[in-house]
């Protein structure tokens, strides 16, 4: 399943992809969205992927974090949110370095809470 994660401050399109395996996550992405490229099915713990898509003729970014169901209990989510945070800030032009990393810390915290909340919500819905 694919669920959008809201990010109002930077207005970026972010998705959580949950599947049985990372390969099934890749297939979900390829089957669900029209992107400029396709993700090659990969067998891994989880992954972050960014791509481009066209909206009304304008090229935009789309970001994904994909997790297999057995990855929800380890640190894969946090690891992938670090990649996502860096890429979102880079995409919107926020420069980060050792003297200027507060934007990274706040965005990381916001995204991590958002992903955890969405995962919890999906687990509750599944148990109904």
C-alpha positions in Angstrom: 0.0 0.0 0.0 1.1 3.6 -0.7 0.1 6.5 1.5 0.9 10.1 1.2 2.7 11.9 4.0 1.8 15.6 4.3 4.6 18.1 4.3 2.9 21.5 4.2 6.0 23.7 5.0 7.9 22.7 1.9 5.0 21.4 -0.2 6.8 18.3 -1.3 5.2 15.0 -2.4 6.2 12.3 0.0 4.9 8.7 0.1 5.1 5.8 2.5 5.2 2.4 0.7 4.5 -0.7 2.7 4.7 -4.2 1.2 5.6 -7.8 1.9 9.1 -7.3 0.4 11.2 -4.5 -1.0 10.6 -5.9 -4.5 6.8 -5.7 -3.9 7.3 -2.1 -2.8 9.1 -1.3 -6.1 6.3 -2.9 -8.1 3.7 -0.8 -6.1 5.6 2.4 -7.0 5.9 1.5 -10.6 2.2 0.5 -10.9 0.8 3.4 -8.9 2.5 6.5 -10.1 3.6 7.9 -13.4 7.2 8.9 -12.8 9.9 10.0 -15.3 11.7 6.7 -14.6 10.9 3.3 -13.1 12.6 1.9 -10.0 14.3 -1.4 -10.6 13.1 -4.1 -8.2 15.7 -4.5 -5.5 15.9 -6.9 -2.6 17.0 -4.9 0.5 15.9 -3.9 4.0 14.0 -0.8 2.9 14.8 2.1 0.8 14.5 5.8 0.0 13.9 6.8 -3.6 13.4 10.1 -5.3 12.3 10.7 -8.8 10.7 13.3 -11.1 7.3 13.5 -12.5 5.5 16.1 -14.7 2.5 18.1 -13.4 0.9 20.4 -16.0 4.2 20.4 -17.9 6.3 21.3 -14.9 9.0 18.8 -13.7 8.5 18.2 -9.9 10.1 15.8 -7.4 8.4 12.8 -5.7 9.9 11.1 -2.7 9.3 7.6 -1.4 10.2 5.6 1.7 9.5 1.9 1.3 9.5 -0.7 4.0 8.7 -4.3 4.1 6.4 -5.3 7.0 9.2 -7.1 8.9 11.3 -3.9 8.8 8.9 -1.9 11.0 10.5 -3.2 14.2 14.1 -2.0 13.6 15.8 1.3 12.7 15.2 1.1 8.9 12.6 3.8 9.1 14.9 6.3 10.9 17.7 5.5 8.5 15.5 6.2 5.5 14.0 9.4 7.0 17.6 10.8 7.3 18.0 10.3 3.6 14.6 11.8 2.9 15.2 14.8 5.1 18.5 15.6 3.4 17.0 15.3 -0.1 13.9 17.4 0.7 16.0 20.2 2.1 18.4 20.0 -0.8 15.5 20.1 -3.3 14.0 23.3 -1.7 17.4 25.0 -1.5 18.1 24.8 2.3 21.8 24.6 2.8 23.0 22.5 5.7 26.3 22.3 7.4 27.8 21.7 10.9 27.0 25.3 11.8 23.5 25.3 10.3 21.6 22.1 10.9 18.5 23.2 12.9 16.3 23.0 9.8 17.4 19.4 9.3 16.7 18.5 13.0 13.2 20.0 12.9 12.3 18.4 9.6 13.7 15.0 10.6 11.6 15.1 13.8 8.4 16.2 11.9 8.9 13.5 9.2 9.7 10.7 11.7 6.6 11.5 13.7 4.5 11.7 10.6 5.7 8.3 9.3 5.2 6.7 12.7 1.7 8.1 13.0 0.8 6.8 9.5 2.2 3.4 10.2 0.3 3.2 13.5 -2.9 4.4 11.7 -2.5 1.7 9.0 -2.0 -1.0 11.7 -5.1 0.1 13.5 -7.1 0.1 10.2 -5.8 -3.3 9.4 -7.0 -4.7 12.7 -10.6 -3.5 12.3 
